Amino acid sequence: VLNMYGGLARHAAVTTEGFALVVCHELGHHLGGFPKYSGGLSWASNEGSADHFATLKCLRKVLPSDSIPENTDAFAAKTCQDTYPEGTDRNLCLANSLAGSSIAKLFQALRGQDVAPAFNTPDASVVEKTYDGHPGTQCRLDTYFQGALCTKPVSEDVSQTSPAPGACTASQGFTQGLRPVCW
């Protein structure tokens, strides 16, 4: 059961795609795989993992892929085009980017931040160990975007115990679509 309250849907920053991303994030706590929370919530995927799952798997099954979304960020559009030169995968990457931008703008507003998160200014922070809590606004946008850029098939499930299955990892030779190191 997911409870979604009206304030989220009515916020000026939240688009239809953004709202779907939040739903996918919440599902990601149940289905998002490794890494999990440490301690008492060890059954649940942590916040960053739920963010990554939202665009890596869930939104790709939910958002329409038959057209190129309008109003996409130029950097995101070029990166999606370079990764997926044509077709539905490119359209889904663009739609995922729009969803991520919507929710990142929501976090910017809720956190009272002056600097807008952007696709071309990734979070440069590196955590010493996996952070289970809510990552910073830019880190979350980076996580959404990298999930959209992973070229693993949506049909390949993520693992509950390992980072590699169903996701792009450097150990598998991937250079994009990777989980950001800011969480």
PyRosetta script that sets phi, psi and omega in degrees:
from pyrosetta import init, pose_from_sequence

init()
pose = pose_from_sequence("VLNMYGGLARHAAVTTEGFALVVCHELGHHLGGFPKYSGGLSWASNEGSADHFATLKCLRKVLPSDSIPENTDAFAAKTCQDTYPEGTDRNLCLANSLAGSSIAKLFQALRGQDVAPAFNTPDASVVEKTYDGHPGTQCRLDTYFQGALCTKPVSEDVSQTSPAPGACTASQGFTQGLRPVCW")
pose.set_psi(1, 126.1)
pose.set_omega(1, 174.7)
pose.set_phi(2, -113.0)
pose.set_psi(2, 125.6)
pose.set_omega(2, 175.5)
pose.set_phi(3, -100.1)
pose.set_psi(3, 121.8)
pose.set_omega(3, 179.1)
pose.set_phi(4, -119.3)
pose.set_psi(4, 129.0)
pose.set_omega(4, -174.5)
pose.set_phi(5, -103.5)
pose.set_psi(5, 154.7)
pose.set_omega(5, -171.9)
pose.set_phi(6, -61.1)
pose.set_psi(6, -29.5)
pose.set_omega(6, -178.6)
pose.set_phi(7, -60.6)
pose.set_psi(7, -37.7)
pose.set_omega(7, 179.2)
pose.set_phi(8, -62.7)
pose.set_psi(8, -49.0)
pose.set_omega(8, -177.8)
pose.set_phi(9, -65.8)
pose.set_psi(9, -27.2)
pose.set_omega(9, -177.6)
pose.set_phi(10, -91.1)
pose.set_psi(10, -7.3)
pose.set_omega(10, -179.5)
pose.set_phi(11, -65.6)
pose.set_psi(11, 138.3)
pose.set_omega(11, -176.1)
pose.set_phi(12, -57.9)
pose.set_psi(12, -30.4)
pose.set_omega(12, -177.5)
pose.set_phi(13, -79.3)
pose.set_psi(13, -17.4)
pose.set_omega(13, -171.1)
pose.set_phi(14, -90.2)
pose.set_psi(14, 118.5)
pose.set_omega(14, 175.5)
pose.set_phi(15, -94.6)
pose.set_psi(15, 174.6)
pose.set_omega(15, 175.2)
pose.set_phi(16, -58.5)
pose.set_psi(16, -43.4)
pose.set_omega(16, 179.0)
pose.set_phi(17, -64.9)
pose.set_psi(17, -39.0)
pose.set_omega(17, 178.3)
pose.set_phi(18, -64.0)
pose.set_psi(18, -41.6)
pose.set_omega(18, 178.3)
pose.set_phi(19, -63.0)
pose.set_psi(19, -41.4)
pose.set_omega(19, 177.5)
pose.set_phi(20, -62.4)
pose.set_psi(20, -36.3)
pose.set_omega(20, 177.5)
pose.set_phi(21, -62.0)
pose.set_psi(21, -42.0)
pose.set_omega(21, 179.2)
pose.set_phi(22, -62.8)
pose.set_psi(22, -42.0)
pose.set_omega(22, 176.6)
pose.set_phi(23, -59.9)
pose.set_psi(23, -46.2)
pose.set_omega(23, -179.9)
pose.set_phi(24, -64.1)
pose.set_psi(24, -36.7)
pose.set_omega(24, 176.6)
pose.set_phi(25, -60.7)
pose.set_psi(25, -47.1)
pose.set_omega(25, -179.2)
pose.set_phi(26, -64.0)
pose.set_psi(26, -39.8)
pose.set_omega(26, 173.9)
pose.set_phi(27, -63.1)
pose.set_psi(27, -33.2)
pose.set_omega(27, 179.9)
pose.set_phi(28, -61.8)
pose.set_psi(28, -27.2)
pose.set_omega(28, 175.0)
pose.set_phi(29, -62.8)
pose.set_psi(29, -28.8)
pose.set_omega(29, -179.5)
pose.set_phi(30, -92.4)
pose.set_psi(30, -34.7)
pose.set_omega(30, -171.4)
pose.set_phi(31, -117.9)
pose.set_psi(31, -4.1)
pose.set_omega(31, -169.1)
pose.set_phi(32, -73.4)
pose.set_psi(32, -10.9)
pose.set_omega(32, 175.7)
pose.set_phi(33, 78.3)
pose.set_psi(33, -159.8)
pose.set_omega(33, -176.7)
pose.set_phi(34, -72.4)
pose.set_psi(34, 141.3)
pose.set_omega(34, 1.7)
pose.set_phi(35, -86.1)
pose.set_psi(35, 153.0)
pose.set_omega(35, 179.4)
pose.set_phi(36, -100.1)
pose.set_psi(36, 163.0)
pose.set_omega(36, 171.1)
pose.set_phi(37, -61.7)
pose.set_psi(37, 148.2)
pose.set_omega(37, 172.1)
pose.set_phi(38, -89.4)
pose.set_psi(38, 158.3)
pose.set_omega(38, 177.4)
pose.set_phi(39, 81.7)
pose.set_psi(39, -141.9)
pose.set_omega(39, -172.0)
pose.set_phi(40, -66.1)
pose.set_psi(40, -19.7)
pose.set_omega(40, 179.5)
pose.set_phi(41, -103.3)
pose.set_psi(41, 30.3)
pose.set_omega(41, -173.5)
pose.set_phi(42, -63.0)
pose.set_psi(42, -10.6)
pose.set_omega(42, 175.8)
pose.set_phi(43, -77.3)
pose.set_psi(43, -20.4)
pose.set_omega(43, -170.2)
pose.set_phi(44, -103.3)
pose.set_psi(44, 140.7)
pose.set_omega(44, 171.6)
pose.set_phi(45, -66.3)
pose.set_psi(45, 139.9)
pose.set_omega(45, -177.4)
pose.set_phi(46, -70.6)
pose.set_psi(46, 177.5)
pose.set_omega(46, -173.3)
pose.set_phi(47, -60.0)
pose.set_psi(47, -47.2)
pose.set_omega(47, -179.9)
pose.set_phi(48, -63.9)
pose.set_psi(48, -40.5)
pose.set_omega(48, 178.6)
pose.set_phi(49, -64.1)
pose.set_psi(49, -39.7)
pose.set_omega(49, 177.4)
pose.set_phi(50, -65.4)
pose.set_psi(50, -39.3)
pose.set_omega(50, 175.5)
pose.set_phi(51, -61.1)
pose.set_psi(51, -47.5)
pose.set_omega(51, -177.4)
pose.set_phi(52, -63.4)
pose.set_psi(52, -44.5)
pose.set_omega(52, 178.8)
pose.set_phi(53, -59.0)
pose.set_psi(53, -36.5)
pose.set_omega(53, -176.6)
pose.set_phi(54, -54.7)
pose.set_psi(54, -44.7)
pose.set_omega(54, -179.3)
pose.set_phi(55, -96.8)
pose.set_psi(55, -24.6)
pose.set_omega(55, 179.8)
pose.set_phi(56, -68.1)
pose.set_psi(56, -40.1)
pose.set_omega(56, -174.1)
pose.set_phi(57, -126.6)
pose.set_psi(57, -57.2)
pose.set_omega(57, -166.9)
pose.set_phi(58, -64.4)
pose.set_psi(58, -55.6)
pose.set_omega(58, -176.4)
pose.set_phi(59, -62.9)
pose.set_psi(59, -26.9)
pose.set_omega(59, 178.2)
pose.set_phi(60, -65.3)
pose.set_psi(60, -22.4)
pose.set_omega(60, 178.1)
pose.set_phi(61, -93.2)
pose.set_psi(61, -12.9)
pose.set_omega(61, -171.9)
pose.set_phi(62, -106.9)
pose.set_psi(62, -44.5)
pose.set_omega(62, -173.2)
pose.set_phi(63, -76.5)
pose.set_psi(63, 150.5)
pose.set_omega(63, 177.6)
pose.set_phi(64, -68.5)
pose.set_psi(64, 145.9)
pose.set_omega(64, -177.6)
pose.set_phi(65, -124.8)
pose.set_psi(65, 11.3)
pose.set_omega(65, -174.7)
pose.set_phi(66, -89.2)
pose.set_psi(66, -2.2)
pose.set_omega(66, 179.0)
pose.set_phi(67, -149.1)
pose.set_psi(67, 160.5)
pose.set_omega(67, 178.1)
pose.set_phi(68, -82.4)
pose.set_psi(68, 121.7)
pose.set_omega(68, 179.6)
pose.set_phi(69, -63.6)
pose.set_psi(69, 147.7)
pose.set_omega(69, 177.6)
pose.set_phi(70, -86.7)
pose.set_psi(70, 164.1)
pose.set_omega(70, 173.8)
pose.set_phi(71, 63.1)
pose.set_psi(71, 33.1)
pose.set_omega(71, 177.2)
pose.set_phi(72, -82.8)
pose.set_psi(72, 147.2)
pose.set_omega(72, 176.1)
pose.set_phi(73, -60.1)
pose.set_psi(73, 138.3)
pose.set_omega(73, -176.2)
pose.set_phi(74, -61.5)
pose.set_psi(74, -42.5)
pose.set_omega(74, 179.4)
pose.set_phi(75, -65.7)
pose.set_psi(75, -45.4)
pose.set_omega(75, 178.6)
pose.set_phi(76, -62.2)
pose.set_psi(76, -42.2)
pose.set_omega(76, -179.7)
pose.set_phi(77, -61.3)
pose.set_psi(77, -44.7)
pose.set_omega(77, 179.8)
pose.set_phi(78, -65.7)
pose.set_psi(78, -42.3)
pose.set_omega(78, -179.7)
pose.set_phi(79, -64.9)
pose.set_psi(79, -43.0)
pose.set_omega(79, 176.9)
pose.set_phi(80, -63.0)
pose.set_psi(80, -42.4)
pose.set_omega(80, 179.5)
pose.set_phi(81, -62.9)
pose.set_psi(81, -41.9)
pose.set_omega(81, 179.0)
pose.set_phi(82, -66.0)
pose.set_psi(82, -34.6)
pose.set_omega(82, -178.4)
pose.set_phi(83, -79.7)
pose.set_psi(83, -42.8)
pose.set_omega(83, -178.8)
pose.set_phi(84, -127.2)
pose.set_psi(84, 89.3)
pose.set_omega(84, -172.9)
pose.set_phi(85, -56.9)
pose.set_psi(85, -27.4)
pose.set_omega(85, 179.8)
pose.set_phi(86, -158.0)
pose.set_psi(86, 168.4)
pose.set_omega(86, 170.1)
pose.set_phi(87, 85.5)
pose.set_psi(87, -165.5)
pose.set_omega(87, -172.1)
pose.set_phi(88, -65.6)
pose.set_psi(88, -34.6)
pose.set_omega(88, 179.5)
pose.set_phi(89, -63.1)
pose.set_psi(89, -39.9)
pose.set_omega(89, 177.0)
pose.set_phi(90, -64.2)
pose.set_psi(90, -45.2)
pose.set_omega(90, -179.8)
pose.set_phi(91, -61.3)
pose.set_psi(91, -40.3)
pose.set_omega(91, 178.1)
pose.set_phi(92, -67.6)
pose.set_psi(92, -38.5)
pose.set_omega(92, 176.7)
pose.set_phi(93, -60.4)
pose.set_psi(93, -44.3)
pose.set_omega(93, 178.5)
pose.set_phi(94, -64.6)
pose.set_psi(94, -43.6)
pose.set_omega(94, 179.3)
pose.set_phi(95, -65.1)
pose.set_psi(95, -40.4)
pose.set_omega(95, 176.2)
pose.set_phi(96, -62.5)
pose.set_psi(96, -38.3)
pose.set_omega(96, 178.0)
pose.set_phi(97, -62.6)
pose.set_psi(97, -43.3)
pose.set_omega(97, 177.3)
pose.set_phi(98, -62.7)
pose.set_psi(98, -41.7)
pose.set_omega(98, 178.5)
pose.set_phi(99, -62.4)
pose.set_psi(99, -46.5)
pose.set_omega(99, 179.3)
pose.set_phi(100, -61.8)
pose.set_psi(100, -40.5)
pose.set_omega(100, 178.2)
pose.set_phi(101, -63.2)
pose.set_psi(101, -41.2)
pose.set_omega(101, 179.0)
pose.set_phi(102, -59.1)
pose.set_psi(102, -48.8)
pose.set_omega(102, -176.3)
pose.set_phi(103, -74.5)
pose.set_psi(103, -32.5)
pose.set_omega(103, 175.1)
pose.set_phi(104, -63.9)
pose.set_psi(104, -38.3)
pose.set_omega(104, 176.5)
pose.set_phi(105, -66.6)
pose.set_psi(105, -34.5)
pose.set_omega(105, 175.1)
pose.set_phi(106, -61.4)
pose.set_psi(106, -48.7)
pose.set_omega(106, 179.4)
pose.set_phi(107, -62.2)
pose.set_psi(107, -39.5)
pose.set_omega(107, 178.0)
pose.set_phi(108, -58.3)
pose.set_psi(108, -45.3)
pose.set_omega(108, -179.6)
pose.set_phi(109, -66.8)
pose.set_psi(109, -47.1)
pose.set_omega(109, -177.4)
pose.set_phi(110, -66.1)
pose.set_psi(110, -30.9)
pose.set_omega(110, -179.3)
pose.set_phi(111, -92.0)
pose.set_psi(111, -0.7)
pose.set_omega(111, 178.2)
pose.set_phi(112, 63.2)
pose.set_psi(112, 37.5)
pose.set_omega(112, -177.6)
pose.set_phi(113, -90.2)
pose.set_psi(113, 136.1)
pose.set_omega(113, 179.7)
pose.set_phi(114, -80.0)
pose.set_psi(114, -33.1)
pose.set_omega(114, -176.1)
pose.set_phi(115, -89.2)
pose.set_psi(115, 123.1)
pose.set_omega(115, -179.8)
pose.set_phi(116, -76.6)
pose.set_psi(116, 137.8)
pose.set_omega(116, 174.5)
pose.set_phi(117, -66.1)
pose.set_psi(117, 146.9)
pose.set_omega(117, -178.0)
pose.set_phi(118, -141.4)
pose.set_psi(118, 149.8)
pose.set_omega(118, -179.2)
pose.set_phi(119, -66.2)
pose.set_psi(119, -29.6)
pose.set_omega(119, -175.6)
pose.set_phi(120, -95.4)
pose.set_psi(120, 11.0)
pose.set_omega(120, 177.4)
pose.set_phi(121, -130.6)
pose.set_psi(121, 67.9)
pose.set_omega(121, -175.8)
pose.set_phi(122, -61.8)
pose.set_psi(122, 151.1)
pose.set_omega(122, 176.9)
pose.set_phi(123, -63.7)
pose.set_psi(123, 123.7)
pose.set_omega(123, -176.5)
pose.set_phi(124, -90.4)
pose.set_psi(124, -2.3)
pose.set_omega(124, -177.5)
pose.set_phi(125, -72.1)
pose.set_psi(125, 149.0)
pose.set_omega(125, 178.9)
pose.set_phi(126, -128.2)
pose.set_psi(126, 121.1)
pose.set_omega(126, 179.3)
pose.set_phi(127, -80.8)
pose.set_psi(127, 150.5)
pose.set_omega(127, 178.3)
pose.set_phi(128, -77.7)
pose.set_psi(128, -31.4)
pose.set_omega(128, 174.6)
pose.set_phi(129, -143.4)
pose.set_psi(129, 160.2)
pose.set_omega(129, -176.6)
pose.set_phi(130, -56.0)
pose.set_psi(130, 129.6)
pose.set_omega(130, 179.5)
pose.set_phi(131, -95.1)
pose.set_psi(131, 122.2)
pose.set_omega(131, -176.8)
pose.set_phi(132, -83.9)
pose.set_psi(132, -22.1)
pose.set_omega(132, -175.4)
pose.set_phi(133, -76.9)
pose.set_psi(133, -171.5)
pose.set_omega(133, 179.8)
pose.set_phi(134, -73.4)
pose.set_psi(134, 118.8)
pose.set_omega(134, 178.4)
pose.set_phi(135, -66.4)
pose.set_psi(135, 168.2)
pose.set_omega(135, 176.0)
pose.set_phi(136, -64.1)
pose.set_psi(136, 164.7)
pose.set_omega(136, -175.3)
pose.set_phi(137, -57.7)
pose.set_psi(137, -50.4)
pose.set_omega(137, -179.4)
pose.set_phi(138, -64.1)
pose.set_psi(138, -40.5)
pose.set_omega(138, 178.4)
pose.set_phi(139, -60.2)
pose.set_psi(139, -39.0)
pose.set_omega(139, -180.0)
pose.set_phi(140, -68.1)
pose.set_psi(140, -42.0)
pose.set_omega(140, 176.2)
pose.set_phi(141, -60.9)
pose.set_psi(141, -43.2)
pose.set_omega(141, 178.3)
pose.set_phi(142, -59.2)
pose.set_psi(142, -41.1)
pose.set_omega(142, -179.2)
pose.set_phi(143, -65.3)
pose.set_psi(143, -45.0)
pose.set_omega(143, 176.9)
pose.set_phi(144, -59.0)
pose.set_psi(144, -46.4)
pose.set_omega(144, -176.5)
pose.set_phi(145, -64.9)
pose.set_psi(145, -43.8)
pose.set_omega(145, 180.0)
pose.set_phi(146, -64.7)
pose.set_psi(146, -36.7)
pose.set_omega(146, 174.9)
pose.set_phi(147, -60.2)
pose.set_psi(147, -39.6)
pose.set_omega(147, 179.0)
pose.set_phi(148, -67.5)
pose.set_psi(148, -28.4)
pose.set_omega(148, -176.2)
pose.set_phi(149, -89.3)
pose.set_psi(149, -8.4)
pose.set_omega(149, 179.6)
pose.set_phi(150, -71.5)
pose.set_psi(150, 128.3)
pose.set_omega(150, -176.6)
pose.set_phi(151, -92.4)
pose.set_psi(151, 7.8)
pose.set_omega(151, 174.6)
pose.set_phi(152, -64.7)
pose.set_psi(152, 144.9)
pose.set_omega(152, 179.2)
pose.set_phi(153, -62.3)
pose.set_psi(153, 141.6)
pose.set_omega(153, 177.8)
pose.set_phi(154, -62.7)
pose.set_psi(154, -24.3)
pose.set_omega(154, -179.0)
pose.set_phi(155, -75.4)
pose.set_psi(155, -13.9)
pose.set_omega(155, 178.8)
pose.set_phi(156, -86.3)
pose.set_psi(156, 109.7)
pose.set_omega(156, -176.8)
pose.set_phi(157, -64.8)
pose.set_psi(157, 149.2)
pose.set_omega(157, 171.4)
pose.set_phi(158, -76.8)
pose.set_psi(158, 162.8)
pose.set_omega(158, -179.6)
pose.set_phi(159, -99.8)
pose.set_psi(159, 149.8)
pose.set_omega(159, 176.4)
pose.set_phi(160, -83.1)
pose.set_psi(160, -10.1)
pose.set_omega(160, -174.4)
pose.set_phi(161, -128.6)
pose.set_psi(161, -9.2)
pose.set_omega(161, -175.5)
pose.set_phi(162, -138.2)
pose.set_psi(162, 145.2)
pose.set_omega(162, -179.0)
pose.set_phi(163, -76.9)
pose.set_psi(163, -17.3)
pose.set_omega(163, -169.3)
pose.set_phi(164, -81.8)
pose.set_psi(164, -49.8)
pose.set_omega(164, -175.4)
pose.set_phi(165, -59.1)
pose.set_psi(165, 132.6)
pose.set_omega(165, 176.3)
pose.set_phi(166, 76.6)
pose.set_psi(166, -4.8)
pose.set_omega(166, -177.7)
pose.set_phi(167, -129.6)
pose.set_psi(167, 163.0)
pose.set_omega(167, 176.3)
pose.set_phi(168, -88.6)
pose.set_psi(168, 127.2)
pose.set_omega(168, 177.4)
pose.set_phi(169, -132.4)
pose.set_psi(169, 153.3)
pose.set_omega(169, 177.6)
pose.set_phi(170, -62.3)
pose.set_psi(170, -33.8)
pose.set_omega(170, -179.7)
pose.set_phi(171, -63.8)
pose.set_psi(171, -19.2)
pose.set_omega(171, 177.1)
pose.set_phi(172, -97.4)
pose.set_psi(172, 4.1)
pose.set_omega(172, 177.7)
pose.set_phi(173, 92.1)
pose.set_psi(173, 5.6)
pose.set_omega(173, 178.8)
pose.set_phi(174, -78.7)
pose.set_psi(174, 145.4)
pose.set_omega(174, 176.8)
pose.set_phi(175, -115.4)
pose.set_psi(175, -11.2)
pose.set_omega(175, 174.0)
pose.set_phi(176, -139.3)
pose.set_psi(176, 165.3)
pose.set_omega(176, -174.5)
pose.set_phi(177, 82.6)
pose.set_psi(177, 8.4)
pose.set_omega(177, -176.9)
pose.set_phi(178, -80.7)
pose.set_psi(178, 151.3)
pose.set_omega(178, 171.7)
pose.set_phi(179, -62.5)
pose.set_psi(179, 125.6)
pose.set_omega(179, 178.3)
pose.set_phi(180, -62.7)
pose.set_psi(180, 151.0)
pose.set_omega(180, -178.2)
pose.set_phi(181, -89.2)
pose.set_psi(181, 8.2)
pose.set_omega(181, 179.0)
pose.set_phi(182, -83.1)
pose.set_psi(182, -2.6)
pose.set_omega(182, 174.4)
pose.set_phi(183, -136.0)
pose.dump_pdb("model.pdb")
